[in-house]
Amino acid sequence: MKTIGIIGGMSWESTTTYYKLINQEVNQQLGGLHSARCIIYSVDFDEIEKYQSSGDWEKAGAILSDAAQSLERAGASFLVMATNTMHKVIETMEKAVSIPILHIADATAKEIRKVGINHVALLGTKYTMEQDFYKGRLFDQGLQVTVPNLDERNRINDIIFKELVQGEIKESSKAFYLKVINHLRSEGVGAVILGCTEIGLLISQQDLEIPVFDTTDIHAKAAVNEALMSS
């Protein structure tokens, strides 16, 4: 079994979900008392978020590159970032290490293409919904991506940073997310990507009639498949 290096803390709430899902999947595939070989480097999210909001992605990328190098030195075979937004700096990180980094958007697009869906809604932080670093990756794999309108994007982002990353789950926020998704469904989307690792704490497949692609779950399973590939 390969050793998974997890860069977490963005937020710690979603990082705990990654750890749980990865170990559950390893046990499901191998049985017995098997669990994952993994190393976690958890950053201070307050520092990262300040660089996000100020647009200083270079400094944020430097912090995550240092984390990646630390995990490589510690013996990680490959890396996953337990976040969607910070894949914006993945190219910087890839230059800093010699081990692979599994891209969350690539893993997600692969799962969507398996079921033959081409038009998807994307929910996430404002950076993920508005910038091309994530949507472009999906476009490159043949997907048409629709995001909510500006007011909806702002409220979605506020719910993530003011509630979900702090473990606060509100029914009113859940209702808002579902309203947005159902509106996008009426515009022709065939599925929704939960493109923030915290959104899965709020809504799930049982809440919607269209397919839900939870990037946290998909990314965690992709990490396990990579870890067990040559074992």
C-alpha positions as a printed Julia matrix, in Angstrom:
231×3 Matrix{Float64}:
   0.0    0.0     0.0
   1.31   3.43   -0.94
   1.41   6.17    1.68
  -1.09   8.98    1.1
   0.04  12.5     1.94
  -2.92  14.71    2.87
  -2.62  18.49    2.99
  -5.48  19.53    5.25
  -6.75  22.23    7.54
  -8.71  24.07    4.83
 -10.88  23.53    6.82
 -10.17  20.99    9.55
 -13.87  20.06    9.32
 -13.47  18.67    5.82
 -10.08  17.16    6.64
 -11.68  14.93    9.26
 -14.12  13.78    6.58
 -11.24  12.92    4.24
  -9.53  10.88    6.95
 -12.72   8.99    7.73
 -13.62   8.3     4.1
 -10.13   7.18    3.15
  -9.91   4.72    6.01
 -13.43   3.42    5.41
 -12.67   2.83    1.75
  -9.39   1.02    2.49
 -11.18  -1.23    4.96
 -13.99  -1.88    2.5
 -11.56  -2.91   -0.22
  -9.14  -4.91    1.93
 -11.31  -6.04    4.84
 -10.06  -7.23    8.22
  -8.43  -4.55   10.31
  -6.88  -2.71    7.38
  -6.63   1.07    7.47
  -4.83   3.64    5.34
  -1.16   4.49    5.46
  -1.34   8.25    5.46
   0.41  11.37    6.72
  -1.51  14.58    7.35
  -0.05  18.08    7.25
  -2.66  20.49    8.57
  -2.13  24.18    7.82
  -3.55  27.19    9.67
  -6.6   28.07    7.59
  -6.77  31.64    8.92
  -3.45  32.37    7.25
  -4.49  30.75    3.97
  -7.87  32.51    3.9
  -6.27  35.93    4.37
  -4.07  35.32    1.35
  -7.12  34.13   -0.61
  -9.18  37.21    0.19
  -6.28  39.58   -0.55
  -5.48  37.81   -3.81
  -1.97  36.89   -2.72
  -2.03  33.42   -4.21
   1.77  33.35   -4.47
   2.18  33.36   -0.69
  -0.6   30.82   -0.25
   1.1   28.63   -2.84
   4.43  28.93   -1.01
   2.85  27.7     2.24
   1.25  24.72    0.54
   4.44  23.95   -1.39
   6.31  23.79    1.92
   3.64  21.44    3.24
   3.96  19.28    0.14
   7.74  19.08    0.52
   7.37  18.13    4.17
   5.04  15.27    3.27
   7.38  14.08    0.53
  10.3   14.05    2.98
   8.15  12.17    5.47
   7.6    9.38    2.97
   4.35  10.17    1.16
   4.04   8.38   -2.19
   1.62  10.96   -3.6
  -0.44  13.89   -2.35
  -4.03  15.05   -2.12
  -5.17  18.5    -1.03
  -8.28  18.29    1.15
  -9.75  21.38   -0.48
 -11.08  22.49   -3.86
 -10.17  26.17   -3.92
  -6.45  25.8    -3.28
  -6.05  23.69   -6.4
  -5.58  27.14   -7.9
  -1.92  26.87   -6.86
  -1.37  23.22   -7.78
   1.06  24.04  -10.59
   3.31  25.86   -8.11
   3.14  22.9    -5.76
   3.87  20.38   -8.51
   7.12  22.21   -9.25
   8.13  21.91   -5.59
   7.88  18.12   -5.3
   8.74  15.04   -7.32
   5.69  13.0    -6.29
   2.25  13.25   -7.98
  -0.63  15.39   -6.7
  -4.08  14.0    -7.47
  -6.25  16.82   -8.83
  -9.75  16.92   -7.34
 -11.36  18.29  -10.52
  -9.83  15.54  -12.66
 -11.15  12.84  -10.35
 -14.59  14.47  -10.35
 -14.76  14.89  -14.12
 -13.84  11.23  -14.55
 -16.78  10.14  -12.41
 -19.2   12.45  -14.22
 -18.13  11.2   -17.63
 -18.72   7.61  -16.52
 -22.47   8.27  -16.32
 -22.61  10.23  -19.57
 -23.58  13.63  -18.15
 -22.23  16.67  -19.99
 -23.9   19.7   -18.36
 -23.28  20.28  -14.66
 -23.86  22.93  -12.03
 -20.86  23.93   -9.92
 -21.16  25.17   -6.34
 -18.16  26.18   -4.28
 -16.3   29.19   -2.97
 -16.51  32.33   -5.09
 -12.98  31.59   -6.32
 -13.94  28.13   -7.54
 -17.19  29.28   -9.15
 -15.8   32.4   -10.81
 -12.2   31.68  -11.81
 -10.98  29.42  -14.6
  -8.48  27.29  -12.67
 -11.26  24.83  -11.77
 -13.94  25.34  -14.43
 -11.29  25.25  -17.12
 -10.15  21.85  -15.95
 -13.73  20.6   -16.3
 -14.14  22.27  -19.71
 -10.98  20.55  -20.92
 -12.63  17.21  -20.16
 -15.72  17.99  -22.18
 -18.08  19.3   -19.52
 -20.38  22.3   -19.8
 -20.38  24.12  -16.46
 -23.05  26.51  -15.16
 -22.68  28.5   -11.93
 -25.26  30.47   -9.91
 -25.78  34.19  -10.45
 -23.68  36.8    -8.63
 -25.96  37.3    -5.64
 -26.32  33.56   -5.18
 -22.56  33.05   -5.48
 -21.93  35.64   -2.78
 -24.36  34.01   -0.36
 -23.04  30.52   -1.13
 -19.54  31.77   -0.37
 -20.64  33.46    2.87
 -22.31  30.26    4.08
 -19.11  28.32    3.44
 -16.8   30.7     5.28
 -19.1   31.93    8.03
 -20.86  28.66    8.82
 -19.64  25.42    7.27
 -15.9   25.78    7.92
 -16.79  26.33   11.57
 -19.04  23.27   11.72
 -22.25  25.32   11.81
 -25.11  23.66    9.91
 -28.28  25.71    9.36
 -31.51  24.47    7.82
 -32.06  27.9     6.25
 -28.72  27.64    4.46
 -29.51  24.13    3.28
 -32.85  25.36    1.91
 -31.06  28.15    0.04
 -28.54  25.78   -1.55
 -31.33  23.45   -2.64
 -33.29  26.36   -4.11
 -30.26  27.44   -6.14
 -29.62  23.91   -7.4
 -33.23  23.35   -8.4
 -33.2   26.66  -10.27
 -30.1   25.57  -12.18
 -31.78  22.25  -12.88
 -34.64  24.14  -14.54
 -32.02  25.71  -16.82
 -30.92  22.29  -18.06
 -28.09  21.06  -15.82
 -28.07  17.31  -15.38
 -26.07  17.08  -12.16
 -24.47  19.21   -9.47
 -20.86  19.25   -8.33
 -20.35  20.02   -4.65
 -17.14  21.87   -5.46
 -16.24  22.77   -1.9
 -15.2   20.11    0.55
 -17.55  21.5     3.21
 -20.77  21.54    1.18
 -21.21  17.81    1.7
 -21.71  18.6     5.39
 -24.9   20.45    4.39
 -26.5   18.59    1.49
 -26.29  15.11   -0.03
 -27.77  12.93   -2.75
 -30.87  12.18   -0.7
 -31.8   15.87   -0.85
 -31.95  16.07   -4.66
 -33.41  14.29   -7.65
 -30.47  14.98   -9.96
 -27.1   13.25   -9.45
 -24.84  14.83   -6.82
 -21.07  14.59   -7.21
 -19.47  15.22   -3.83
 -15.86  16.11   -4.55
 -14.71  15.12   -1.06
 -16.03  11.59   -1.44
 -14.76  11.26   -5.01
 -11.29  12.58   -4.17
 -10.94  10.36   -1.1
 -11.84   7.25   -3.1
  -9.46   8.25   -5.89
  -6.69   8.53   -3.3
  -7.41   5.03   -2.01
  -7.48   3.56   -5.52
  -4.09   5.13   -6.19
  -2.72   3.86   -2.88
  -3.82   0.3    -3.58
  -3.05   0.25   -7.3
   0.29  -1.52   -7.03
  -0.21  -3.3    -3.7
